[in-house]
Each structure stands twice: as structure tokens, then as C-alpha cells.
């Protein structure tokens, strides 16, 4: 046996050594991260400036690979300018930056809600210097949005869920169906404004095909070396790395930390097809897919502004799901736009919209596709970088 495949224990037993690919794909994250890494979920402790307080809530927004790609400029009085960090993008799995900008929309929505909670209204201007270019290599520091503060903000009932929101990356409880009334309440309480539309299903007739789509599209991401390596390169193992970075995919279980200490946590290559690591990863993703007890999605045109609006709507959906006690987890592989995913990108549009995948930004596009269910245990909060890392003053 290759030493990377097994570690021989003193007592005569063996344990399979984990590769980074296996553990990243499995979502084998620890439930207890260093307290400092998740302190953002306590809210803006000690902050007195209302703009900084609002930003402190906004940095808890959901975002792809937990990159936290937001920059906030507070140098202009009475204004918050939101930019994106062009170094915090995903060129392999998100080659056009669509998912990154959806994360900006989620940030913007929480920012507006947090300002309103303090009695401040927001006048939001998207892309004051023009939309971001299509190619990631051409992205610059142009503003995503300029938020002008006005008097008269009204608190939003969903704000109570902001610090409670979690994204469950585990199998759901298959003994607990989602009632159609719960789905209706979720979709009805967060209505889309044209041209965006929301949809969802908990129908036993529709779930099998959507579960299979999730599993098969996830398999493509795992088997494409450059897309798998993108996740591996964002993996943080153990409290030291988690505290150093406070972003990406955090793993803090005792087993993984022990393997890493022995130099057996391989972050140089994805798991080979057919290997034990591959089979473990596939099994976990199949578990996530097959335990989906419902699905929700957001569709609409695909301009940069539509992507921002999608993020604003999505985080409201997730906040409402939190209030209902239901887990929502994006299974975003099928809506990714790298070449190897094209058949599944086509399939998700056929299943959800009954039409071919879009060829232009004006055509209907599946922007978000999420599985739903009831988590079987506590869902940990994801690490966040310190507030000061996001703010320019």
C-alpha cells in the first residue's frame, strides 16, 4: 500500500488517510471553530458608528466558497460604497463572476436591513461607474453600489434572523418531509420583483430527477482537476490556519488535524477516480443530493444588476427559511458555467424552466438552485474575517 493511502497505527490497526479532496468534498468540517474566527456572529460588539455597525452585520452574508469578496469605502460622509476584491474570485468554477456578484447582493441586502434597524433608510445606486466587465481578468475596483444614507428607515422583521442564519452542508433528515404549506410560506413571504421569479417543489414526483441532477453535476466538479483544486487551495485545516485566514473551507475535526500533523493531508492533487478518497467524496455528495427534501430556485435575466438582485432575494429566502426552521443549502454545481458543466447547465434549465439554457444575458437563467431539508444536528457558523479587513476609512 502507498503510504498516502494508509497510516499504520502502533496498536496494529489501520486508518484510511484523508486527502484534501476527500475532506473538502465531504464537507468534513468541525462543529467547533476557534471562538475568534466566528466572533462576527455575535454582532457589532463595541462598534458605535452606525455605518460600521451595519457592515458588521453584512459580512455574515452567504457567499461562494466563503471568500468574503467585499470591500467597503466609508471615506465619504453619509455614504457607503461597496466594491469587490478582484483577488477574491473563483475563475475555475465561476468564470464570469456571476456567483461572486450574487454574494455581493446578499451583502447589500443585509447592509440595508442593518441600517434600517438603526432608523436609517438607504438610497441604493447600482454600478455608478458602469457594470463590471464580463471577463474576470478585466475586473477593477469600480463600485458595485453606492448607498446614500437617508432618515426614516423602518426595521425589517427578518432582521431578527441575521445572526441565526446558517448554511447546512450535511445530509438532511429523510424522516421529516417538508410540508407544501411550509414551501408556500417560504416562497410567498419573499416574493420576487420582476424580472426575477422564484419557484420550488417538495413533490415526490419531481424530487428524484432534481436529486440526480445535484449528484451528477457535483461529480463533474469533483472530477475536473482545476475546479477541484480551486476548493483544495481554499482549505484551512486546524485552528492555526482557520484563525490566520478566517475564510474558505474550514476543517477543524481532531482526526483531520492529526492527519495533517503527520503530513498526510494531501493538498497537492485531487482524489483519483476510483480511489478510496474518490469513493468517499462521491458518497458524501450523493448523500447531500439524495437527502434533499425539497428544492427552491430563483430565475431571471443575467445582467450584472440581475445578479445583485438575485443575491438580495436569496438571502431573504434563507432568512425566512431560518425563521421556519428549515435548512437551505445551494447546490450550485449545475448552474456553474465552466465548459465541462455544460450538459448539466442545459439540464437544469430544461427541468426548471422547460427551455434551453440561455445564450444571452437577457434570456431566463437559473441564478440560484438550493436543496432544502431539516438538519439533523447543530449547524456551525462559518468563520468571518475581522471587520477591519473589509473597511476603507
RALIN-V714675 format. One line per field, one symbol per residue. ss: DSSP state (H for helix, E for strand, L for the rest). phi: phi as a letter, one per 30 degrees, with the letter a starting at -180 (. if undefined). A space follows every 10 residues. Layout:
ss: ???
phi: ???
//
This chain:
ss: LLLLLEEELL LLLEEELLEH HHHHHHLLLL LLLLHHHHHH HHLLLLLLLH HHHHHHHHLL LLLHHHLLLE EEELLLLLEE EEEELLLLLL LLLLLLLHHH HHHHHHHHHH HHHHHHHLLE EEEEEELLLL LLLLLHHHLL LLLLEEEEEE ELLLLLHHHH HHHHLLLLLL LELLLLLLLH HHHHHHHHHL LLLLLLEEEE ELLHHHHHHH HHHHHHHHHH HHHLHHHHHH HHLLEEEHHH HHHHHLLLEE ELLHHHHHHH HLLLLELLLL LLLLLHHHHH HHHHHHHHHH LLLEEEEEEE LLLHHHHHHH HHHHHHHHHH HHHHLLEEEE LHHHHLLLHH HHHHHHHHHH HHHLLLLLLL LLLLEEEEEE EEELELLLLL LLLLLLHHHL EEL
phi: .dddcbcdce djdbbddccd eeddddidcd dbceeddcde ddjddidcdd dddddddddd ddadhhdhdc bbccdcdibb ccbcdddcbb dddbdciddd ddddddeddd dddddddcic dbcccdhdcj dddddedcdb cdddacccdb djdceceded cedcdbcdcb dcdddcdcde dddddddddb ddcecdbcaa abdddcdedd ddeedddddd ddcceddddd dddcdccidd ddddchaicc bbdedddddd ddicddccad ddejdddddd dddddddedd cdclbbbbbl dbdedddddd ddddddeddd deddicdbbd cdedcdcded dedddddddd dcciadddcb dddebddbbb dblcdcadcd ddebddeddc ccb
//
